[in-house]
């Protein structure tokens, strides 16, 4: 008997359905292969493939909704991950249902110790859920027949996001299955199409960013505010992580050296996700920093006012991950 712990640490996910006649094109995209941890649904063919050793990935964790200001598709919740990203686009055998395809993946992931983070089906995903997927910078190597990657006119769409914890870094899976067209591949209207995306995260290497009380004081004097990096939070959480201690100590040194200094502690996020959520998250993170300085380091709480402004004051464009990383910060602002 295979124990649960074996599945959790082995992460070998095998789909067990017998093969049926496969997608008419029949040949996988050149250079593509199944992910070593998760196999394809039997009889499927790879239409598109991409692998990045390190990249940002927006994991969808809520149903699609429309932004009333822009009418652009968005989702109620997402989580930005960083790590090795693998994208594989499959066409499954004709006549299989999307429920059958997704259920096979779900059963195998459950056996391997994954927990479901979000799942939806058909209208519960939102009418434009497919648009959210292909607007999130999905890059796929293909045979040259797909001019732009798009999931067109989806029917019977289903989605699941799942996570498994590993000592070497958490593993995330995003699965979108629908009967739909893929640009020039109009034959896929009779085939379930599966977009399988796997993110292999790595533990954060801390200590890469250092600040000093002197540099903080200098910038505050010159500009009235200073961006502080080196305070770490898990995605979508407000608990300060281990590894933030050196930066917090320098903030304490600054405040101890200037007893009359009062500051706003301002939390900032990138623009990924819903504005209201980011405003609330940045407020909680600012409060966490203020509380830590007061309770652990003994700074008078009356000198600290926490405010969260979410993505409203970026330092760089949010179009690329480098800019988004710069925008995720805490700032000290003179009162």
Residue pairs with C-beta under 8 A, 6 or more apart in sequence:
4 113
7 111
7 112
7 113
8 112
8 113
8 164
8 165
9 166
10 112
11 37
11 112
11 113
11 164
11 166
11 171
12 37
12 112
13 37
13 38
13 39
13 105
13 108
13 109
13 111
13 112
14 39
14 108
15 39
15 40
15 41
15 42
15 104
15 105
15 108
16 42
16 104
16 108
17 41
17 42
17 43
17 100
17 104
18 42
19 42
19 43
19 93
20 42
20 43
20 93
20 94
20 95
20 96
21 43
21 93
21 94
22 43
22 44
22 45
22 93
23 43
23 44
23 45
23 47
23 91
23 92
23 93
23 94
23 187
23 188
23 191
24 187
25 45
25 47
25 91
25 185
25 187
26 45
27 45
28 45
28 46
28 49
29 46
29 47
29 48
29 49
29 141
29 142
29 143
30 143
31 49
31 141
32 46
32 48
32 49
32 88
32 141
33 46
33 49
34 40
34 46
34 88
35 86
35 88
35 196
35 198
37 171
37 198
38 105
38 108
38 109
38 173
38 196
38 198
40 46
40 88
40 90
41 90
41 92
41 96
41 101
41 104
41 105
41 194
42 93
43 92
43 93
44 90
44 91
44 92
44 93
44 194
45 90
45 91
46 88
46 89
46 90
47 89
47 90
47 91
47 140
47 142
47 143
47 146
47 182
47 185
47 188
47 193
48 87
48 88
48 89
48 140
48 141
48 142
48 146
48 149
48 182
49 87
49 88
49 89
49 140
49 141
49 142
50 85
50 86
50 87
50 138
50 139
50 140
50 141
51 84
51 85
51 86
51 87
52 84
52 85
52 86
53 84
54 82
54 83
54 84
55 82
55 83
55 84
55 85
55 321
56 80
56 81
56 82
56 321
56 324
57 80
57 81
57 82
57 83
57 85
57 172
57 197
57 199
58 78
58 79
58 80
58 81
58 136
58 272
59 78
59 79
59 80
59 81
59 117
59 161
59 172
59 174
59 199
60 75
60 77
60 78
60 118
60 129
60 132
60 133
60 159
60 161
60 174
61 75
61 76
61 77
61 78
61 79
61 117
61 118
61 161
62 75
62 76
62 77
62 78
62 118
63 75
63 76
63 120
63 124
63 125
63 126
63 129
64 73
64 74
64 75
64 125
64 126
64 127
64 128
64 129
64 131
64 132
65 73
65 74
65 75
65 76
65 126
66 72
66 73
66 74
66 128
67 73
67 74
72 135
73 126
73 128
73 129
73 131
73 132
73 135
74 132
74 274
75 126
75 129
75 132
75 273
76 274
77 118
77 236
77 273
77 274
77 277
78 272
78 273
79 235
79 236
80 235
80 270
80 272
80 324
81 172
81 199
81 201
81 235
82 201
82 321
83 169
83 199
83 200
83 201
83 202
84 199
84 200
85 197
85 198
85 199
86 197
86 198
86 199
86 200
87 138
87 139
87 140
87 195
87 196
87 197
88 195
88 196
88 197
89 140
89 142
89 149
89 182
89 193
89 194
89 195
89 196
90 193
90 194
90 195
90 196
91 182
91 185
91 188
91 191
91 192
91 193
91 194
92 101
92 191
92 192
92 193
92 194
93 191
94 190
94 191
95 190
96 191
96 192
97 156
97 192
98 156
98 157
98 158
98 177
98 178
98 179
98 192
99 121
99 156
99 158
101 177
101 192
101 194
102 158
102 160
102 175
102 177
105 160
105 175
105 194
105 196
106 116
106 160
109 160
109 162
109 164
109 173
112 164
113 164
114 162
114 163
114 164
114 171
114 173
115 162
115 163
115 164
116 160
116 161
116 162
117 161
117 162
117 163
118 159
118 160
118 161
119 158
119 159
119 160
119 161
120 126
120 129
120 158
120 159
121 157
121 158
121 159
122 156
122 157
122 158
125 157
125 158
125 159
126 132
129 154
129 157
129 159
129 176
130 151
130 152
130 154
130 157
130 176
130 178
130 180
133 151
133 176
133 195
134 149
134 150
134 151
138 149
138 195
139 149
140 146
140 149
142 149
145 183
145 184
145 185
146 182
146 183
146 184
146 185
147 183
147 184
148 183
149 182
149 183
150 182
150 183
151 176
151 178
151 180
151 181
151 182
151 193
151 195
152 180
152 181
152 182
152 183
153 180
153 181
153 189
154 178
154 179
154 180
155 178
155 179
155 180
156 178
156 179
157 176
157 177
157 178
157 180
158 175
158 176
158 177
158 178
159 174
159 175
159 176
159 177
160 173
160 174
160 175
161 172
161 173
161 174
161 175
162 172
162 173
162 175
163 170
163 171
163 172
163 173
164 170
164 171
165 171
168 202
168 203
169 200
169 201
169 202
169 203
170 201
171 198
171 199
171 200
171 201
172 198
172 199
172 201
173 196
173 197
173 198
173 199
174 195
174 196
174 197
174 198
174 199
175 194
175 195
175 196
175 197
176 194
176 195
177 192
177 193
177 194
177 195
178 192
178 193
179 188
179 189
179 190
179 191
179 192
179 193
180 188
180 189
180 193
181 188
181 189
182 188
182 193
204 232
204 241
204 243
206 230
206 232
206 242
206 243
206 244
207 243
207 246
209 229
209 230
209 247
210 230
210 246
210 247
211 228
211 229
211 230
211 247
211 250
212 250
213 250
213 251
213 253
213 254
213 257
215 226
216 226
216 228
216 250
216 251
216 254
216 332
217 254
217 257
217 258
219 225
219 226
220 226
220 254
220 261
220 263
220 332
220 334
224 333
224 334
225 266
225 331
225 332
225 333
225 334
226 331
226 332
227 315
227 329
227 330
227 331
228 247
228 251
228 329
228 330
228 331
228 332
229 247
229 329
230 244
230 246
230 247
231 240
231 244
231 247
231 248
231 289
231 330
232 240
232 241
232 242
232 243
232 244
233 239
233 240
233 241
233 285
233 288
234 241
236 281
238 281
238 284
238 285
238 287
238 288
239 288
240 248
240 288
240 289
240 292
248 289
248 292
248 293
248 296
248 297
249 297
251 289
251 293
251 332
252 293
252 297
252 299
254 261
254 332
255 261
255 263
255 293
255 297
255 299
255 303
256 299
261 303
261 334
262 302
262 303
262 304
262 305
262 334
262 335
263 303
263 304
263 305
263 332
263 333
263 334
263 335
264 305
264 306
264 307
264 331
264 332
264 333
264 334
264 335
265 286
265 289
265 290
265 293
265 304
265 305
265 306
265 307
265 330
265 331
265 332
266 282
266 286
266 306
266 307
266 308
266 309
266 313
266 330
266 331
266 332
266 333
267 281
267 282
267 283
267 284
267 285
267 286
267 289
267 306
267 307
267 308
267 309
267 310
267 330
268 282
268 309
268 310
268 311
268 313
268 314
268 327
268 328
268 329
268 330
268 331
269 278
269 281
269 282
269 310
269 311
269 327
269 328
270 278
270 311
270 314
270 318
270 323
270 324
270 325
270 327
270 328
271 278
271 311
271 314
271 318
271 324
271 327
272 278
272 318
272 324
275 310
275 311
278 310
278 311
279 308
279 309
279 310
279 312
280 308
281 308
281 310
282 308
282 309
282 310
283 306
283 307
283 308
284 308
285 308
285 330
286 306
286 307
286 308
286 330
287 306
289 306
289 330
290 301
290 304
290 305
290 306
293 299
293 304
294 300
294 301
294 304
305 335
311 318
311 327
314 323
314 327
315 326
315 327
315 329
316 322
316 323
316 324
316 326
316 327
317 323
318 324
318 327
